């Protein structure tokens, strides 16, 4: 498998990549009563692939009026970086009260491939608007597509799930949009576990995201471990794929 394909799948494993299909898209559930998104917070994850440290992912949350802005930087490190350098930047803006994503930006550098894209959601007109540019060839793309309902995005979805009740044995649905793809993702709360990271030992609930389409369909499984408290902070994420296992572990949590 090409290193670029591996790194793309690593990113998709975290961000719940999917493909469009005809299944009915559910309404995005509003945050549970009393839940508050971070006013300012930075989370840092180490990324391990098999026996290698593959990279780091740093996410920052900041309140901007009635909206929340999430930025993420993912970079390869160590031996993986020597083989194939990747540096991806994401930014999402969503409604703090309803959860609806309004804009999702990506700047992707993977080897010689460099793509910048902006996805804007116009709920008044029920459509998404994608503008994309290949920074190497100069080729551009503009596409508009229908959006059936209030939706979250690939970056926000993993963390927006924290706003939902997590009862073992129950599931909830998140409608996820990326470019021209609308995918309902089922978040199944499977059980409780203790998870150890460099930050300590956490009591967690294990959640498995699944979808009827996507890059990991019929290839493996994804799990996310959220703290078993009101925060539901994701302290570990794991993708078990046919070519290996990728694990994201929380190594820093700063209110800044």
Backbone as CSV, one residue per row, in Angstrom:
resi,resn,N_x,N_y,N_z,CA_x,CA_y,CA_z,C_x,C_y,C_z
1,UNK,0.851,-1.197,0.000,0.000,0.000,0.000,0.882,1.240,0.000
2,UNK,0.543,2.239,-0.837,1.317,3.470,-0.895,1.195,4.236,0.415
3,UNK,2.270,4.923,0.802,2.266,5.661,2.052,1.175,6.732,2.049
4,UNK,0.929,7.353,0.887,-0.118,8.368,0.817,-1.479,7.757,1.156
5,UNK,-1.730,6.544,0.663,-2.994,5.873,0.958,-3.109,5.571,2.443
6,UNK,-2.013,5.139,3.071,-2.011,4.869,4.502,-2.348,6.126,5.284
7,UNK,-1.694,7.241,4.943,-1.914,8.474,5.682,-3.322,9.009,5.469
8,UNK,-3.853,8.854,4.253,-5.223,9.289,4.005,-6.190,8.486,4.854
9,UNK,-5.927,7.192,4.979,-6.806,6.341,5.773,-6.672,6.662,7.255
10,UNK,-5.459,7.020,7.720,-5.279,7.450,9.103,-6.172,8.655,9.381
11,UNK,-6.127,9.642,8.480,-6.955,10.832,8.654,-8.434,10.477,8.640
12,UNK,-8.848,9.622,7.715,-10.252,9.244,7.622,-10.701,8.441,8.829
13,UNK,-9.791,7.645,9.391,-10.159,6.860,10.573,-10.569,7.772,11.714
14,UNK,-9.863,8.884,11.865,-10.218,9.848,12.906,-11.452,10.648,12.533
15,UNK,-11.573,11.021,11.264,-12.592,11.974,10.860,-13.830,11.337,10.244
16,UNK,-13.968,10.006,10.338,-15.191,9.342,9.904,-15.501,9.598,8.440
17,UNK,-14.515,9.412,7.539,-14.756,9.659,6.127,-15.856,8.755,5.607
18,UNK,-16.629,9.262,4.688,-17.717,8.476,4.114,-17.935,8.814,2.655
19,UNK,-18.914,8.135,2.046,-19.296,8.401,0.676,-20.798,8.541,0.604
20,UNK,-21.269,9.243,-0.393,-22.693,9.523,-0.490,-23.490,8.267,-0.797
21,UNK,-24.686,8.183,-0.282,-25.599,7.104,-0.622,-27.013,7.560,-0.334
22,UNK,-27.986,6.689,-0.604,-29.376,7.123,-0.636,-30.099,7.004,0.704
23,UNK,-29.435,6.545,1.743,-30.110,6.383,3.028,-30.612,7.730,3.540
24,UNK,-31.783,7.722,4.160,-32.358,8.952,4.680,-31.462,9.552,5.757
25,UNK,-31.225,10.867,5.691,-30.342,11.555,6.620,-31.153,12.024,7.823
26,UNK,-30.755,11.667,9.046,-31.502,12.078,10.239,-31.203,13.519,10.624
27,UNK,-32.004,14.070,11.504,-31.759,15.400,12.046,-30.628,15.334,13.064
28,UNK,-29.729,16.313,13.046,-28.654,16.359,14.032,-29.245,16.651,15.403
29,UNK,-29.001,15.788,16.396,-29.555,16.052,17.734,-28.865,17.244,18.389
30,UNK,-29.644,18.093,19.044,-29.083,19.251,19.737,-28.264,18.796,20.938
31,UNK,-27.337,19.618,21.427,-26.583,19.257,22.640,-27.522,19.008,23.812
32,UNK,-27.131,18.078,24.704,-27.975,17.766,25.854,-28.060,18.977,26.779
33,UNK,-29.116,19.036,27.554,-29.343,20.162,28.453,-28.172,20.337,29.413
34,UNK,-27.697,21.556,29.521,-26.609,21.859,30.449,-25.217,21.679,29.884
35,UNK,-25.086,21.073,28.676,-23.750,20.860,28.109,-23.207,22.170,27.547
36,UNK,-21.914,22.441,27.821,-21.258,23.633,27.310,-19.993,23.251,26.562
37,UNK,-19.853,23.750,25.347,-18.616,23.544,24.607,-17.515,24.407,25.213
38,UNK,-16.278,23.975,25.010,-15.135,24.681,25.600,-15.053,26.113,25.089
39,UNK,-14.811,27.047,26.017,-14.578,28.438,25.623,-13.213,28.575,24.963
40,UNK,-12.254,27.817,25.489,-10.901,27.794,24.927,-10.201,26.559,25.461
41,UNK,-9.749,25.689,24.565,-9.117,24.442,24.985,-8.260,23.904,23.854
42,UNK,-7.111,23.296,24.221,-6.222,22.679,23.240,-5.949,21.233,23.643
43,UNK,-6.225,20.312,22.719,-6.002,18.882,22.940,-4.908,18.407,21.996
44,UNK,-3.948,17.657,22.532,-2.860,17.113,21.718,-2.883,15.596,21.798
45,UNK,-2.831,14.941,20.631,-2.838,13.482,20.552,-1.566,12.980,19.879
46,UNK,-1.006,11.901,20.408,0.044,11.184,19.692,-0.640,10.153,18.803
47,UNK,-0.045,9.893,17.641,-0.624,8.954,16.684,0.382,7.831,16.449
48,UNK,-0.005,6.606,16.785,0.863,5.438,16.599,0.291,4.533,15.513
49,UNK,1.154,4.083,14.634,0.787,3.117,13.593,1.701,1.899,13.748
50,UNK,1.085,0.736,14.084,1.843,-0.476,14.390,2.848,-0.148,15.495
51,UNK,4.156,-0.318,15.237,5.151,-0.038,16.276,5.764,1.352,16.118
52,UNK,5.277,2.122,15.162,5.863,3.437,14.881,5.029,4.562,15.501
53,UNK,5.723,5.637,15.907,5.035,6.890,16.191,4.878,7.602,14.864
54,UNK,3.642,7.701,14.389,3.394,8.182,13.031,3.218,9.689,12.955
55,UNK,2.699,10.309,14.028,2.467,11.739,13.936,1.838,12.310,15.188
56,UNK,1.442,13.559,15.097,0.739,14.242,16.183,-0.473,14.961,15.603
57,UNK,-1.487,15.122,16.424,-2.681,15.882,16.036,-2.998,16.856,17.168
58,UNK,-3.067,18.130,16.840,-3.346,19.167,17.835,-4.648,19.857,17.456
59,UNK,-5.606,19.885,18.394,-6.909,20.493,18.155,-7.154,21.629,19.126
60,UNK,-7.679,22.717,18.611,-7.963,23.883,19.449,-9.420,24.294,19.291
61,UNK,-10.095,24.528,20.431,-11.496,24.932,20.456,-11.573,26.349,21.012
62,UNK,-12.394,27.172,20.360,-12.530,28.547,20.842,-13.925,29.070,20.517
63,UNK,-14.563,29.684,21.507,-15.888,30.265,21.320,-15.771,31.595,20.598
64,UNK,-16.629,31.808,19.601,-16.692,33.084,18.881,-18.166,33.479,18.802
65,UNK,-18.656,34.175,19.824,-20.065,34.533,19.880,-20.940,33.308,20.063
66,UNK,-21.921,33.128,19.171,-22.823,31.990,19.285,-22.316,30.788,18.499
67,UNK,-21.068,30.881,18.033,-20.484,29.768,17.276,-19.202,29.270,17.935
68,UNK,-18.833,28.043,17.575,-17.611,27.414,18.066,-16.691,27.171,16.883
69,UNK,-15.409,27.517,17.052,-14.425,27.271,16.001,-13.468,26.169,16.460
70,UNK,-13.290,25.167,15.616,-12.370,24.075,15.900,-11.288,24.074,14.827
71,UNK,-10.024,24.106,15.241,-8.917,23.985,14.299,-8.100,22.755,14.648
72,UNK,-7.558,22.099,13.631,-6.762,20.892,13.846,-5.562,20.907,12.919
73,UNK,-4.409,20.539,13.476,-3.180,20.387,12.702,-2.670,18.966,12.898
74,UNK,-2.471,18.243,11.804,-1.976,16.868,11.863,-0.700,16.776,11.049
75,UNK,0.388,16.299,11.679,1.686,16.249,11.019,2.356,14.905,11.273
76,UNK,3.019,14.380,10.235,3.807,13.178,10.405,5.092,13.497,11.150
77,UNK,5.655,12.486,11.843,6.901,12.668,12.582,7.755,11.412,12.425
78,UNK,9.025,11.512,12.824,9.903,10.356,12.898,10.135,9.673,11.572
79,UNK,10.204,8.324,11.606,10.513,7.537,10.415,9.469,7.719,9.325
80,UNK,8.196,7.854,9.711,7.139,8.057,8.731,7.362,9.367,7.985
81,UNK,7.775,10.389,8.714,8.008,11.707,8.109,9.139,11.650,7.092
82,UNK,10.140,10.804,7.340,11.247,10.668,6.406,10.800,9.996,5.113
83,UNK,9.838,9.067,5.231,9.349,8.358,4.058,8.349,9.179,3.256
84,UNK,7.494,9.879,3.967,6.420,10.623,3.294,5.928,11.710,4.230
85,UNK,6.201,12.959,3.894,5.804,14.070,4.762,4.347,14.450,4.511
86,UNK,3.598,14.613,5.592,2.217,15.077,5.486,1.969,16.132,6.550
87,UNK,1.268,17.183,6.171,0.907,18.244,7.099,-0.472,18.766,6.690
88,UNK,-1.483,18.396,7.463,-2.855,18.730,7.125,-3.434,19.702,8.157
89,UNK,-4.194,20.669,7.678,-4.806,21.675,8.540,-6.309,21.722,8.257
90,UNK,-7.095,21.710,9.323,-8.552,21.719,9.197,-9.123,22.814,10.089
91,UNK,-10.251,23.368,9.653,-10.957,24.339,10.496,-12.452,24.222,10.258
92,UNK,-13.193,24.188,11.364,-14.640,24.064,11.284,-15.294,25.120,12.161
93,UNK,-16.439,25.636,11.710,-17.233,26.568,12.501,-18.652,26.050,12.581
94,UNK,-19.193,25.939,13.819,-20.544,25.409,13.960,-21.319,26.171,15.032
95,UNK,-22.631,26.032,14.991,-23.553,26.681,15.909,-23.480,26.006,17.278
96,UNK,-23.210,26.783,18.337,-23.040,26.205,19.667,-24.355,25.667,20.249
97,UNK,-25.485,26.218,19.804,-26.777,25.801,20.353,-27.374,24.613,19.597
98,UNK,-27.190,24.583,18.272,-27.814,23.543,17.449,-26.824,22.521,16.906
99,UNK,-25.546,22.899,16.834,-24.533,21.981,16.324,-24.305,22.046,14.836
100,UNK,-25.109,22.804,14.092,-25.011,22.838,12.626,-23.672,23.435,12.176
101,UNK,-22.969,22.719,11.309,-21.733,23.232,10.724,-22.058,24.275,9.668
102,UNK,-21.281,25.378,9.667,-21.460,26.430,8.671,-20.301,26.481,7.677
103,UNK,-19.109,26.076,8.122,-17.971,26.093,7.212,-16.945,25.067,7.659
104,UNK,-16.330,24.393,6.672,-15.315,23.381,6.948,-14.198,23.557,5.919
105,UNK,-13.023,23.985,6.395,-11.881,24.251,5.519,-10.804,23.197,5.702
106,UNK,-10.122,22.857,4.591,-9.019,21.896,4.636,-7.856,22.402,3.792
107,UNK,-6.651,22.318,4.355,-5.419,22.541,3.596,-4.575,21.286,3.755
108,UNK,-4.401,20.565,2.668,-3.768,19.258,2.720,-2.446,19.274,1.976
109,UNK,-1.371,18.894,2.669,-0.059,18.714,2.052,0.379,17.279,2.332
110,UNK,0.400,16.449,1.281,0.789,15.041,1.419,1.783,14.743,0.314
111,UNK,3.079,14.767,0.664,4.101,14.630,-0.364,4.041,15.822,-1.306
112,UNK,3.902,15.556,-2.607,3.805,16.631,-3.588,2.370,17.103,-3.797
113,UNK,1.437,16.460,-3.163,0.031,16.807,-3.329,-0.342,17.933,-2.368
114,UNK,-0.910,19.024,-2.902,-1.320,20.153,-2.075,-2.702,20.620,-2.545
115,UNK,-3.700,20.459,-1.675,-5.078,20.802,-2.011,-5.655,21.707,-0.933
116,UNK,-6.263,22.811,-1.331,-7.000,23.691,-0.421,-8.483,23.641,-0.792
117,UNK,-9.336,23.499,0.200,-10.770,23.462,-0.086,-11.560,24.152,1.015
118,UNK,-12.690,24.735,0.625,-13.617,25.366,1.552,-15.018,24.845,1.262
119,UNK,-15.655,24.320,2.307,-17.026,23.836,2.190,-17.917,24.724,3.044
120,UNK,-18.851,25.423,2.403,-19.787,26.278,3.122,-21.183,25.677,3.039
121,UNK,-21.918,25.737,4.154,-23.266,25.195,4.201,-24.256,26.352,4.275
122,UNK,-25.130,26.440,3.289,-26.172,27.460,3.261,-27.497,26.777,3.583
123,UNK,-27.894,26.826,4.857,-29.111,26.127,5.269,-30.366,26.819,4.746
124,UNK,-30.306,28.135,4.525,-31.463,28.846,3.998,-31.824,28.333,2.608
125,UNK,-30.791,27.948,1.830,-31.022,27.437,0.492,-30.856,25.919,0.420
126,UNK,-30.610,25.284,1.583,-30.487,23.811,1.666,-29.432,23.273,0.705
127,UNK,-28.246,23.895,0.736,-27.192,23.404,-0.147,-25.816,23.614,0.469
128,UNK,-24.876,22.784,0.024,-23.474,22.959,0.380,-22.734,23.462,-0.851
129,UNK,-21.688,24.267,-0.622,-20.933,24.888,-1.702,-19.457,24.575,-1.486
130,UNK,-18.876,23.829,-2.402,-17.467,23.439,-2.304,-16.636,24.196,-3.325
131,UNK,-15.561,24.840,-2.846,-14.554,25.438,-3.717,-13.214,24.815,-3.377
132,UNK,-12.568,24.243,-4.388,-11.324,23.501,-4.176,-10.281,23.931,-5.196
133,UNK,-9.013,23.989,-4.748,-7.929,24.343,-5.655,-6.726,23.449,-5.421
134,UNK,-6.187,22.898,-6.500,-4.933,22.160,-6.457,-3.805,23.177,-6.536
135,UNK,-3.038,23.323,-5.458,-2.021,24.358,-5.384,-0.801,24.042,-6.250
136,UNK,-0.695,22.812,-6.746,0.414,22.425,-7.609,0.076,22.663,-9.072
137,UNK,-1.096,22.219,-9.505,-1.486,22.338,-10.918,-2.294,23.587,-11.213
138,UNK,-2.877,24.206,-10.155,-3.727,25.364,-10.357,-5.154,25.015,-10.725
139,UNK,-5.463,23.739,-10.860,-6.814,23.312,-11.224,-7.797,23.633,-10.102
140,UNK,-8.990,24.112,-10.468,-9.996,24.478,-9.479,-11.286,23.690,-9.708
141,UNK,-12.116,23.643,-8.665,-13.405,22.945,-8.751,-14.426,23.701,-7.919
142,UNK,-15.621,23.857,-8.460,-16.734,24.478,-7.738,-17.942,23.561,-7.910
143,UNK,-18.491,23.100,-6.788,-19.616,22.167,-6.837,-20.639,22.560,-5.785
144,UNK,-21.901,22.518,-6.143,-22.990,22.744,-5.193,-23.847,21.492,-5.115
145,UNK,-24.311,21.190,-3.900,-25.051,19.953,-3.689,-26.100,20.170,-2.613
146,UNK,-27.237,19.461,-2.681,-28.288,19.636,-1.668,-27.870,19.123,-0.300
147,UNK,-28.274,19.818,0.737,-28.080,19.393,2.124,-29.469,19.279,2.746
148,UNK,-29.866,18.069,3.166,-31.251,17.861,3.596,-31.590,18.410,4.978
149,UNK,-30.579,18.625,5.822,-30.881,18.987,7.207,-29.651,19.588,7.864
150,UNK,-29.773,20.034,9.091,-28.640,20.499,9.897,-27.659,19.353,10.068
151,UNK,-26.359,19.588,9.765,-25.374,18.512,9.779,-24.100,18.935,10.480
152,UNK,-23.357,17.945,10.965,-22.019,18.185,11.476,-21.028,17.822,10.376
153,UNK,-19.730,18.013,10.625,-18.718,17.737,9.611,-17.727,16.709,10.129
154,UNK,-16.773,16.323,9.280,-15.827,15.258,9.618,-14.971,15.597,10.830
155,UNK,-14.537,16.841,10.923,-13.697,17.233,12.056,-14.511,17.343,13.334
156,UNK,-15.629,18.041,13.258,-16.424,18.318,14.454,-17.115,17.084,15.010
157,UNK,-17.515,16.156,14.125,-18.351,15.040,14.536,-17.842,14.241,15.721
158,UNK,-16.537,13.930,15.724,-15.956,13.145,16.818,-16.139,13.860,18.148
159,UNK,-16.023,15.187,18.138,-16.074,15.964,19.373,-17.485,16.451,19.684
160,UNK,-18.295,16.644,18.657,-19.694,17.008,18.900,-20.421,15.882,19.617
161,UNK,-19.999,14.648,19.379,-20.609,13.496,20.051,-20.551,13.643,21.568
162,UNK,-19.576,14.392,22.080,-19.457,14.605,23.523,-20.679,15.295,24.110
163,UNK,-21.438,15.998,23.280,-22.604,16.739,23.757,-23.841,15.856,23.909
164,UNK,-23.715,14.577,23.541,-24.865,13.680,23.564,-24.822,12.748,24.783
165,UNK,-25.993,12.293,25.272,-25.992,11.294,26.357,-25.321,10.011,25.877
166,UNK,-24.531,9.380,26.743,-23.852,8.136,26.385,-24.218,7.064,27.397
167,UNK,-25.233,6.289,27.060,-25.695,5.200,27.911,-25.312,3.883,27.268
168,UNK,-24.651,3.012,28.039,-24.195,1.729,27.512,-25.387,0.945,26.959
169,UNK,-25.204,0.437,25.748,-26.262,-0.325,25.097,-27.149,0.501,24.191
170,UNK,-26.958,1.833,24.214,-27.758,2.710,23.372,-26.899,3.302,22.250
171,UNK,-27.564,3.837,21.218,-26.890,4.462,20.084,-27.531,5.804,19.772
172,UNK,-26.802,6.658,19.069,-27.373,7.886,18.531,-26.778,8.136,17.159
173,UNK,-27.479,8.923,16.358,-27.085,9.162,14.975,-26.560,10.575,14.781
174,UNK,-25.485,10.703,13.996,-24.940,11.997,13.614,-24.914,12.090,12.094
175,UNK,-25.640,13.029,11.485,-25.518,13.243,10.041,-24.244,14.028,9.751
176,UNK,-23.361,13.469,8.923,-22.042,14.049,8.674,-21.937,14.455,7.207
177,UNK,-21.427,15.671,6.949,-21.226,16.153,5.590,-19.741,16.373,5.347
178,UNK,-19.279,16.005,4.150,-17.908,16.297,3.718,-17.936,16.452,2.210
179,UNK,-17.535,17.628,1.719,-17.622,17.917,0.290,-19.053,17.628,-0.174
180,UNK,-19.229,16.675,-1.100,-20.572,16.381,-1.597,-21.170,15.139,-0.959
181,UNK,-20.649,14.710,0.168,-21.088,13.476,0.799,-21.957,13.753,2.021
182,UNK,-23.100,13.095,2.108,-23.968,13.155,3.283,-24.101,11.746,3.836
183,UNK,-23.578,11.522,5.045,-23.516,10.173,5.591,-24.056,10.136,7.018
184,UNK,-25.098,9.335,7.302,-25.529,9.152,8.688,-24.589,8.179,9.396
185,UNK,-24.005,8.616,10.503,-23.070,7.791,11.269,-23.739,7.364,12.572
186,UNK,-23.748,6.068,12.835,-24.296,5.537,14.082,-23.193,5.466,15.128
187,UNK,-23.432,6.070,16.288,-22.490,6.048,17.402,-23.043,5.075,18.441
188,UNK,-22.467,3.877,18.501,-22.944,2.831,19.402,-22.110,2.815,20.679
189,UNK,-22.770,3.001,21.825,-22.086,3.001,23.122,-22.010,1.546,23.594
190,UNK,-20.787,0.977,23.555,-20.634,-0.465,23.763,-20.409,-0.872,25.217
191,UNK,-19.613,-0.094,25.972,-19.307,-0.518,27.331,-18.378,0.458,28.033
192,UNK,-17.980,0.096,29.244,-17.089,0.936,30.050,-15.718,0.282,30.167
193,UNK,-14.659,1.114,30.179,-13.288,0.613,30.325,-12.444,1.652,31.044
194,UNK,-11.350,1.187,31.640,-10.331,2.094,32.150,-9.225,2.207,31.107
195,UNK,-8.851,3.452,30.785,-7.835,3.707,29.775,-6.680,4.478,30.410
196,UNK,-5.447,4.002,30.153,-4.259,4.674,30.669,-3.569,5.437,29.544
197,UNK,-3.263,6.699,29.814,-2.447,7.501,28.908,-1.362,8.165,29.746
198,UNK,-0.518,8.965,29.101,0.524,9.675,29.841,-0.065,10.688,30.808
199,UNK,-1.353,11.010,30.646,-2.015,11.968,31.541,-2.617,11.295,32.766
200,UNK,-2.653,9.946,32.771,-3.223,9.236,33.916,-4.188,8.146,33.478
201,UNK,-4.977,7.655,34.437,-5.957,6.607,34.180,-7.357,7.211,34.179
202,UNK,-8.142,6.874,33.144,-9.469,7.462,32.980,-10.541,6.372,32.958
203,UNK,-11.658,6.636,33.616,-12.841,5.814,33.445,-13.540,6.301,32.182
204,UNK,-13.809,5.399,31.248,-14.332,5.817,29.949,-15.530,4.961,29.521
205,UNK,-16.244,5.480,28.529,-17.234,4.692,27.788,-16.687,4.512,26.376
206,UNK,-16.776,3.287,25.873,-16.264,2.956,24.532,-17.399,3.066,23.518
207,UNK,-17.157,3.871,22.470,-18.157,4.115,21.441,-17.611,3.669,20.089
208,UNK,-18.438,2.967,19.328,-18.027,2.540,17.989,-18.851,3.269,16.931
209,UNK,-18.193,4.117,16.112,-18.903,4.750,14.993,-18.966,3.779,13.815
210,UNK,-20.137,3.687,13.179,-20.296,2.865,11.983,-21.132,3.627,10.962
211,UNK,-20.922,3.290,9.687,-21.706,3.877,8.600,-21.854,2.830,7.512
212,UNK,-22.875,2.982,6.681,-23.125,2.038,5.602,-22.211,2.262,4.411
213,UNK,-21.391,3.306,4.464,-20.440,3.588,3.397,-19.239,4.267,4.017
214,UNK,-18.089,4.194,3.342,-16.930,4.897,3.858,-15.638,4.156,3.602
215,UNK,-14.536,4.833,3.897,-13.230,4.291,3.562,-12.907,3.022,4.345
216,UNK,-13.477,2.844,5.539,-13.173,1.658,6.328,-14.281,0.611,6.262
217,UNK,-15.299,0.808,5.404,-16.367,-0.175,5.278,-15.772,-1.502,4.819
218,UNK,-16.097,-2.559,5.538,-15.632,-3.912,5.241,-14.117,-4.059,5.324
219,UNK,-13.428,-3.110,5.972,-11.976,-3.179,6.088,-11.495,-3.174,7.537
220,UNK,-12.336,-2.779,8.470,-11.893,-2.706,9.853,-12.929,-2.038,10.731
221,UNK,-12.470,-1.596,11.915,-13.366,-0.992,12.893,-12.719,0.226,13.528
222,UNK,-13.570,1.126,14.030,-13.118,2.320,14.723,-13.772,2.354,16.099
223,UNK,-12.997,2.754,17.121,-13.543,2.955,18.465,-13.032,4.280,19.018
224,UNK,-13.872,4.917,19.840,-13.483,6.141,20.533,-13.816,5.954,22.009
225,UNK,-12.864,6.290,22.880,-13.069,6.191,24.321,-13.266,7.593,24.887
226,UNK,-14.474,7.870,25.386,-14.811,9.157,25.990,-14.813,9.019,27.514
227,UNK,-14.370,10.063,28.219,-14.412,10.003,29.677,-15.853,9.821,30.154
228,UNK,-16.005,8.993,31.182,-17.335,8.655,31.698,-17.760,9.719,32.716
229,UNK,-17.930,10.937,32.217,-18.352,12.061,33.065,-19.104,13.054,32.190
230,UNK,-19.366,14.238,32.707,-20.139,15.211,31.957,-19.384,15.763,30.742
231,UNK,-18.047,15.695,30.769,-17.273,16.261,29.664,-17.299,15.379,28.427
232,UNK,-17.266,14.040,28.644,-17.135,13.079,27.538,-15.946,13.452,26.653
233,UNK,-14.809,13.648,27.288,-13.599,14.032,26.571,-13.006,12.809,25.869
234,UNK,-12.764,12.861,24.558,-12.150,11.707,23.878,-10.667,11.583,24.236
235,UNK,-10.327,10.530,25.003,-8.947,10.355,25.444,-8.195,9.333,24.593
236,UNK,-8.927,8.536,23.817,-8.270,7.562,22.945,-9.177,7.247,21.764
237,UNK,-8.561,7.099,20.579,-9.275,6.697,19.368,-8.442,5.639,18.666
238,UNK,-9.120,4.624,18.120,-8.377,3.519,17.500,-9.090,3.045,16.245
239,UNK,-8.320,2.848,15.191,-8.820,2.263,13.950,-8.063,0.963,13.709
240,UNK,-8.790,-0.144,13.662,-8.181,-1.451,13.393,-8.537,-1.829,11.966
241,UNK,-7.553,-1.710,11.073,-7.748,-1.915,9.648,-7.013,-3.163,9.186
242,UNK,-7.248,-3.556,7.937,-6.679,-4.819,7.468,-5.166,-4.777,7.367
243,UNK,-4.564,-3.566,7.290,-3.113,-3.462,7.180,-2.443,-3.007,8.471
244,UNK,-3.203,-2.847,9.546,-2.592,-2.465,10.820,-3.539,-1.656,11.689
245,UNK,-3.065,-1.308,12.872,-3.870,-0.577,13.845,-3.283,0.804,14.090
246,UNK,-4.138,1.829,14.086,-3.734,3.199,14.362,-4.385,3.609,15.668
247,UNK,-3.605,4.214,16.566,-4.148,4.642,17.858,-3.791,6.091,18.132
248,UNK,-4.801,6.872,18.495,-4.630,8.262,18.925,-4.773,8.284,20.440
249,UNK,-3.776,8.822,21.145,-3.835,8.915,22.607,-3.669,10.368,23.030
250,UNK,-4.529,10.809,23.934,-4.442,12.169,24.453,-3.199,12.318,25.312
251,UNK,-2.328,13.255,24.977,-1.096,13.460,25.731,-1.023,14.833,26.389
252,UNK,-1.948,15.742,26.007,-1.970,17.064,26.633,-3.384,17.641,26.524
253,UNK,-3.805,18.322,27.595,-5.115,18.966,27.640,-4.928,20.293,28.366
254,UNK,-4.954,21.381,27.602,-4.651,22.691,28.156,-5.807,23.660,27.897
255,UNK,-6.123,24.466,28.891,-7.155,25.487,28.732,-6.501,26.788,28.285
256,UNK,-6.197,26.818,27.012,-5.556,28.020,26.458,-5.863,28.163,24.986
